[in-house]
Amino acid sequence: MSTLLLSASASTYSIPSSPLSQHRITILVHYTKRKPLRNHFIVVSLSATSSNKDVWRKTTTATPSSLKTQPFSSPHHRPYRRRQQSSHLDHSVDMDDLLLSIGQTTNEHELFALMSPYQNRNLSMRFMVTLLSRESDWQRSLALLDWINEVALYTPSVFAYNVALRNVLRAKQWRLAYGLFDEMRQRALSPDRYTYSTLITHFGKEGLFDDALSWLQKMEQDHVSGDLVLYSNLIELSRKLCDYSKAISIFSRLKTSGITPDLVAYNTMINVFGKAKLFREARLLVKEMRSAGVMPDTVSYSTLLTMYVENQKFLEALSVFSEMNEVKCPLDLTTCNIMIDVYGQLDMAKEADRLFWSMRKMGIEPNVVSYNTLLRVYGEAELFGEAIHLFRLMQRKSIEQNVVTYNTMIKIYGKTLEHEKANNLIQEMQNRGIEPNAITYSTIISIWGKVGKLDRAAMLFQKLRSSGVEIDQVLYQTMIVAYERAGLVAHAKRLLHELKRPDNIPRETAITILARSGRIEEATWVFRQAFDAGELKDIAVFECMIDLYSRNRKYTNLIEVFEKMRGAGYFPNSNVIALVLNAYGKLREFEKADMVYKEMQEEGCVFSDEVHFQMLSLYGARKNFEMIETLYEKLDSNPNVNKKELHLVVAGIYEKANRVNDASRIVNRMTYRGTMGS
């Protein structure tokens, strides 16, 4: 063992962790509340251990003889402890006064001296835990914990450690939290549900998600059952971080633990499955809810509707709305607004109009979103007179209008190429204190481009760039398209080239514009620069690049981005996995495809049917019929897989390989099941 002496004049010290990664560090830090300590030293003991986590605890070189700390006792060898007194001084000690006195101590010596009248354990452990819970300063709470364990020699308590742990976590002392946890283990204390819940919640809320999940794993290994709140918090955190695959994995663990999700958990997961584009799984959750005795509510259905609308699955949304009406689930403002949009997208303007004007009869007051949506429906249906009437009706009835309202009307005037009226609306909205946004400007630039007034469009674009207005991808893309339509290819290329060194927009935005414009070389250059600089924080940028390379058959580049994505800690969705498996297949790297497929499943990624079918096809390309049969049987027993498509895919693979008997066997199996089902 080696010992270092450090002068103590501050409350904490930063010790490089890399040279000590295989050691446990035991440290005592004098805490300072009102004034710094002088002429004291800190002892830092370095001792090799199998753990690679750092344990911080407090001890000093200048402890008074009357308050000397007893040697640390292992669970296998404990010092003699005096018999616990049957009566305590709890009621005769004013806890508020004691806390006030503790708050005035400036170091461990003063605190130990203050507590010395009680070192014979004449205060109950319950009293001590309450005292700890009311001491908010993490350094004092650690000193008090040391006094409880090592001076007064109370039997170590998991409740006391939980309180101290809570305090250090509130102070974001992450390494100390790991240390306290290890110390609990050394004292033969078993962490309980509260211990793990506290660790998981605090690490998770600070975005230390990998740490939070590692605590969840430890909790499950210790056979400590989590509760619905804990799992729900983790699922919600995953959702907010857009890490939908992890949310799905945690939801699966929740159910495996025997916990029945509640309405909130189910509604959250409908949203998660929707964001992950696992539409069938989201729809099946509604059925599962009923089986579990949890009745879907308006939020359940509106979440499903939102999912379908965001992915332009309007017929499916119409089906959900019909089901909602069949089960007499009450409508709300959100549902009505979504369905007005759905009707519009399906060219059912009359139904949209009817629903809008019947909202008040249902006791639902239309808001600005309702009006804006119907306004857009009128515009798309070329009901321009109705649109103008509704727009002016809003003003007559003093109904709030916003930038979306004006953008919608400007777009409607653009359909009829009435560019002057569109331009006048911009003046009108500014006079009313409504600031135009990037969509406003991109719409007017697009209109000017269509009517041949490219000079005005270019002047406005340059003015916006120099004025500091946020130039988003829509505005840039609009100007590029305007140049291309006018045959000014050189101008379009100049704008695209400028995006290689963007100075007025984030590099992530530049990458997205270049990728969607199909500019592979420029997008690749900016992507690599941004990645090396650590500027890529949005998983959508990785997905955009993977899609770009897939469309252009740049499979090696696709795999490069995927590996960077995984290396950065991002969890791919089902669509990305499908593109990656296809790339590996095109590169004839079947073993890597198989490894990714299995690894992602083990990590909890939920695949769409297409991913499974693609893997079957890859096995077919390798003529690995044993793996085809293994995966086929596994998928055939999975209730969430479309069996008809599965049989057709497998039969097709065998037919292509000239294995006619196997193909017939699969088809006959499908036919037999169809007959039995009927």
N, C-alpha and C positions, 0 to 999 in steps of 0.2 A: 504494500500500500504506500502511496506517496501523498504528502500533505502540502498544500499551498497556503500561505498566509497572505490575505488581501486586506488592504486598509478599507474600513467601512465608513463611508460618509454618505452613501446614497442607499435607497431602499432596494434597488435591484441591480444585478450585474448581468451582462450579456457574455456568454461563454460560447465560443465556436463549437458547433456540434460535430462537424465532420471528423476531426481526429479522435473523438471520443465516442464514435457511433457504436462501439461494442462494449461500452462501459456504462455503469449506472453512476450518476453523479449525486452525491449527497451534499446538500448545501444548507447553511443557515444564513438567513439574511436578517439583520437587525431591521425592524420596521421603524420608520420615522413618521410621526404624525404632525408634530408642531415644530421641531427643530432638529437639525442633524446631530448624530452622535459623533463623539470625538474619541480618539485614543482607544478605539476598539478594533478588533480584527475578526475576520471571518475565516473559519476553517473550511476548506473544501477537500473532501475525501474522495479519492477516485479508487473504486474497487471493481475489478473485473467481475462480470456476471453474464449469464446467458441472455438476459434481457437487453434489448437495444433501446429501451425507453429510459428517460431521465427521471429520477426520483428526487424531488426537492424536499428537504425538511430542515428544521431549524435546530441549531446547537451553537454554543459559543465557547470561547476559550476563557471567558472571565465570569463564569457562573459563581456566585457566592457559595461558600461551603455549606451553608444552611439550606441552599436550594439546589444542590447538585442533582443533575438528572441521572436517573438510574440507567444502567446499560439497557440497550434495546433487547427486548426479549422475543425470541422466536416462538412459534406455536409449539415447538417440541420441548422448550425449556423455559419455564416461567418462574420468576422469583416468588418467594413466599408472599402471599397476599393476606392482609388482615381480614378477618371475617366482617362481612358487610353489616353495618349497624342497622338494627331494625327500626330505629327512629331517626329522623333527620331534622335539620334546622330549616327546612324549606320555608315554613310559614313565618319564621322569625327573621328571615333575611329579606330586605327590600330589594327586589331584583332591579328595579329602576335605578336606585342609588348605586347598586353594584355595577350596573352597566355604565352609568355616568362616570364612575371612578375608573373603570377599565378604559373608557374612551379618553381619559386624561393621561394614560400611560404612554410613554414614548419608546419603550423598548421592552424586550422580553424579560429582563431582570425586574423592571418595575411591575410588570404584570404578575410575574411569579411571586414577588414579595407581597403584592396586594392580595393574592389568592392563598397565601401561606396559612391563614387561620383555618382554612377549610381543607387542608391537605390530608387530613385523617378521614376524608370521605364522609363528612357529616352533612353533606348536601347530597340529595339523591341524584342518580344518573338522569332521571327525568328532568330535574331542575337544571342540570348542566347542559343537557341537549337544548332545552328551551333558551338558556342563556346564550348558547352558541348560535341558535337560530335568529336571535335578536341582535347579534353583533354583525353588522354589515361589512365592516372592514376585513378584507380577506386575510391580511397579515396578522391582525389581532386574533382572528378566528383560528388560524393555524397555530399561533402561540398558545391559545387556550386549549386547543386539541392536544398539543404536546404536554401541557400541564396535566390535563385529565389522564392521559395515558402513562406518562413517564415520571411525574412527581407524585400525584395523588394515587396512582396505580389502580385506577378504576378498571374493571373488566372492559376490554375494547368493545365499542358499540357501533354497529352498522348505522344506527340513527345519527350518531355524532359525526361519523365520516360522511354520511350523505349531506348533512348540513354544511360541513366544511367544503365539500365538493361543490355544492351549489354556490357557495360564496366565491370560490376561486374561478368558477366558470362564468359567473356574472362579471368578474373582473377580467375575463378573457385570458386567464393564465392557463393556456392549454397544456403546457408541459407539466405544470403542477398538478393538473387534473389526472394526467397519466400516472404521475408519481404517487398521488393519493390512492389511486386505484390499486397500484402494485403493493402499496403499504397495507391496504386492507387484506390483500391476499396473504402477505407475510404474517399478518396477525391472525390468520385462520378465520377471517370474516368472509362470509359469502355475500357478494353484492346481490341486492334484491331488485325488484322491479323498479323501485324509485331510483336506485343508483343508475341503472341503465337508461331509464327514461330521461333523467336529468342530463346525462352525458349525450345521449342521442339528440335531444331537443336543442341543447345549447350549441353543440357542434354544427347541427343542421342549420339553425337559424343564422349562423355566421358564414354559411356557404361552404363549410368544411365537410362536404357531403361524403367524401370517401371515408373520412374518419367516423362520421355518423353511422355509415353502413357497417364499418368494421366493429363498432360497438354493438350494433344489432346482431352481427354474426356471433360475437362473444356471448351475448345474451342467450341466443338460441343454443349455442354449444353448452352453456351452463344450465340448460333446460329451465330457464326463467321465462315464464309466459308473459308475453307482451299483452297490452290491452288495445282496445279499439282506438282510443285517443292517440296512442303512440304511433300505431301503424298509419292512422289517418293523417297525422302530422307529417310523417315521412312521405306519404303519397302526395299530399298537397305541396310539399317542398319540391319534390321531383317535378310535379306539374309546372310549378312556377319557374323552375330551371329549364323547362322544355325537355326534360330527360324522361320521355314518356315510357321508354322500355323499362327503365328502373322502377317507375311507378307501377307498371304492370307486374313486374317481378315481385314487388313488395305486396301488392294486392293478393297475388297468388300465395305468398307466405302467410298473409293474414288469414286466408281461408284454410290453409293447411294447418294453422295453429288451432283450428276449431272455433274461431271467432266469426260470428255472423255480422257482416257489414250492415251498417245502418243506412238510412235514406241518404244522408249527406255523403257517405263513402261511395255508395252506388252512383250517385249523381256526378261526383268527381270523376269516377272511373269511366262513365259514359263520355265525359268530356275528354279524358285522357285517350281512350280508344279512338275517339273522333280525330284528335290531333295527330295520333299515330296512323291515321287513315286505315284503321282496322274497323271498317264500317259494320261488317256482319257481327263482329264480336260486341260492338257497342249496342247493336239492336238486340242481340241475344241477352244482354244484361237485363233488359226490361223483363224478358221472360223469366230469367233467373230470379229477379227481385220478387215476382209474384210467387214463385215456388218457395222462396225463403220467408214468405209472409210479410214482405216489405212492399207496400203498394206504391207504384210510380206516381209521382205528382206532376204538377205543371212544369216544375223545373226540369224533371227527367225528360219530358217530351220536348220542351223548348231547347234543351241542350242537344237532343237528337236532331231537331229541326235545324239548329245552327250548324251542326256538323255537316249535314247534307247540303245546305245552302253554300257554305264555305267551299265545298268541293263540287259545286254545280250539279249536284244530284237532286234535281228538282222534283222528278217523279217520285223518288223515294221519300222526299219531304212531304209530298202530297199524300202519300200512303200513311205516313206517321200521323199527319193531321186528321185523316179519316179515322184512324184507330183512336186517336185522342177524343174525337167526338163520339165514337161508338161507346167508349167506356165512361162517357160523360165527365171527363176531366175538365175542370173549369179553364177557360182561356184567360190570359192576362195580356198586358200591353205588349210585352216582348213577343209573345206568340202571334198576336195580330200583326205586328210590324213585319215579322218574318214572313208570314203567309201572304201579306200584300205583295211583298217582293217575289215570293214563289209564283204567285198567280201571274205577275208581270213577266217573269222569266219564261213562263209556259204560254205566253200570248193569251192569257185569260184576263184581259183588262177589265171586262165586265164584272168578273168575280172579285177582282181586287177592289174595284169601285164599290161593289155591294158590301164587302166586308168592312171597308173603311167607314162608310156612312152608317153602318149598323153598330159600330163600336159603342156609341153613347147609349144605345138601347140596352147593351149588356153591362152598362155601368162602368165602361172603360173610356176614359177621356183621352183622345188622340193627342200625341205630343208632336214636337217639331220633326222627330224621326218619321212618324206616321205620315205627316204632310209631305216631307221630302221624298219618302219612298213612293207615295202615290204620284207625286210630281214626275218622278223618273219613269214610272210605269206609263203615264200619259205620253211622255216624250218618246219612249221606245215604241209605243203603239201609234205614234204620229198623230196623237190627239192633241194637236198644238193649241187649239182654242180652249179645250178643257184645262190644259196646263197653265196657260196665261191667266184664265179665270181663277184657278185655285191659288196661283201665286199672288194675285192682287187681293183675293179674299182673305188670305193670311194677313195682309197689311191692313185691310179694313177692320178685321176683327182683332187687331193688335196681337196676333199670334207670333211668337218669337220666330224670327228668321235668322239663319246663320250662314256661314261661308258655304256650307253644303247646299243650302237652298239656292244661293246665287250661282254656284258652280253648275248645278243641275239646269237652271234656266239658261245660263250661257251656252251650255252644251246643246240645249234644245234649239236656240237661235242658230247655233252652228249647223244643225241638221238642215235648216232651211237657207244656210249661207247668208244669214242676215248679220254680217260681221259688225256693222255700225251699231245695231241694237245690242249686240253682245258686248261691244266696247262701252256703250252707255251704261250697261249694268255694272261694269267695273267701277265707273265713276259714282253710280248711285250707292253701291255698297260701301265705298270709301266715305262718302258723305254721311252715311248712317253709322260710321264707326266700326264697320266690319272689314277687317284686313284681308285682302286677297292672299291666297297661299300658292304653293307650287302647282297644285292642280288647276287653280284659276288661270295662272299664266300659261301652263302647258296647253290648256284647252283653247285659249285665245290664240296662242302661237299656231296650234294645229288648224284652227279656222282660217287664219291669215294665209297659212301655207296652201290650204285647199282653194282659196279664192285668188291665189297668185300674188298675194302681197308679201312676198318673201323678205323684201327689204325691211318692212315693219316688224316681221317676226324676228329677223336677225338683230335688229336694233334693240328690241325689247330684251332678247336673250342676253346680249352684251351688257345692257344696262343693269339687268338683274345680277349678272356675275360680278359687276363692279360695285353694286350697292350693298353687298353682304347678305342678300336674301339667300336662304338655304336652297341650293340647287340639288334637287333629289334626282333619283334615277328616272322618274317619269318625265321630268322636264328635259333632261339631257336626251333621253330616248326620243322624245317628241321632236326636238330640234334636228336630231340626226335623220329621222324619218322624213322631216320636211325638206331637208337638203337632198336626200336621195330621190324623193318624188319629183323634185324640180330638176333632177339630172345633175345636180352639183355634187358629184361623187367626191371630188377633191376636198370640198368643205366638210363633208361627212367624215372622211378619213382623218382630216385634221382634228376634229373634235374627239374622235376615237383615240388618236395618238396622244392627245393632251391627257387622256385618262391614265396613261402609263405613269405620269408623274402628277397626280392630282394635288392641287394646292388649295382648292376651295370646297372639296367634298371628302368624306372619309374614304380610305382605300377599300373598305368593305363594299361601299356603294359603287365605287369604280369597278371593282371586280364583277359585281352583279350586272352592271350595265354592259360591260364588255362580254361577259358570258352569254347574256341573253341576246346580244347582237351577233353571236357566233364568232367573235374575234378571239380565236384560240391562242394565238401567239401572245397578244397583248394581255389577255386575261391571265395566262400562265405566268407571265413575267411579274405582273402586279401581285398575283397570289403568292408567289414565292418570296417576293420582297416583304409583303405584309406578314407572312407566316414567320419568316426569320426575325422580323422586328417584334414579334409577339403581339401584333395588332388584331389578330383574328379572334373575336370573342363570340361570334354568332355562328351557330352550327349550320344555319341556312346557307352561308357562303361556301362551306365545304360541299353541301348537297348540290348547290348550283354548279360548282365546278365538276363534280362527278357526273351530273346530268349532261353538261356540255361535252365532256370527253366521251360519254356513252353515245351521244347523238352523232359524234364525228369519228367513232370507232378508234379512239385513242386509248386503247385499253391499258397500256403500260402507265400512261399519265393518270388514268383513273385509279389504278392500284396505288400509285404514289400518294394521291390525295387521301385515299381511304386510310393508308397507313399513318399519314400525318394526323388525320382526324382521330384515329384511335390513340395515337401517341399523345395527343393533346387532352385525352380523357373524355372525348365526346362519344356518345353511345348512338350507333346508327339505327335508323328505323328500317322497317321491312322493305321499303322501296329501294333504299340504298343497298341493302344486302342483295336484292335481286339483281341490281346493276353490277355489283361486285362479283357475284357468282357468274354472271354472263361473261364478264371480262376475263375471269380466270379460265372459263371454258374456252373462249376464243384464243387465249394464250396457251391452251392445252396444259394448264397447271391444275390438274384435277385434284391432286392431293391437297393443295392450298385451299381450293374451293371447299373441299370436304372438311378441312380443319376450321375454316371460318364458319361454315354452316353449323357444325357441332359446338364450337366455342360460343357463338352468339346465342344458341339455344340454352346452353348451360348458364349463361349470364342473364337469362330471363327475357331475351328478345322474342316477342310474339310475331310469328311470320304470317303473312297472307298465304293463301293456297298457292299462288303463283310461284312463291319462293320454293315451297316444297316440290312442286311439279318441275321447276327448273333444275333442282338437285337431282330428281329422278332422271331427267333428260341427260344430265352430265354423266350420271352413272351409266346410262345407255350408250353415250358416246365412247366410254371406256370399255364397254361390253362387260361391265361388272354386274352380272345378273344376280349374284348373291346379295349385293347391297340393294339392288332394285327390289328384290323380294322382301328383304328386311324392312326397308323404309315403307314399302307398299303396305305390309301388314300393320306396321305401326300407325300409318296414316288412316288405314281402313278402320282402325279401332278408335280413332279420334272423332268424337261426335261433332266437332266444329269444322271438319273438312267436308267439302262438297264431294260426296261419294261418286256421283255420276261422272263428274269431270275427272276425278282420280282414276276411275276405271278406264275411261277413254284415253287418258294420257299414257297409262301403263300399257294398255293394249296397243296403242300406236307405237310405243318404243319397241315392243316385241315384234310387231309387224315389220317395222323398219329394219330390224336385225334378222329378218327371215326366220323368226321363231314362231311359226304359224300356230303350233299347238298351244304355246303359252298365251298367245294373243287370244285364241279361241277360249281358253280356260278363263281368262279375265272377263271376256265379253259374256260368256255363259253365267259366270258368277254374278255379273251385273244384272243380266236378264232374270236370273232366278230370284234375286233380291227384289227386283221390280215387281215380279209376279206375286211374291210373298207379301210385299208391301201393299199391293192392291187387293 
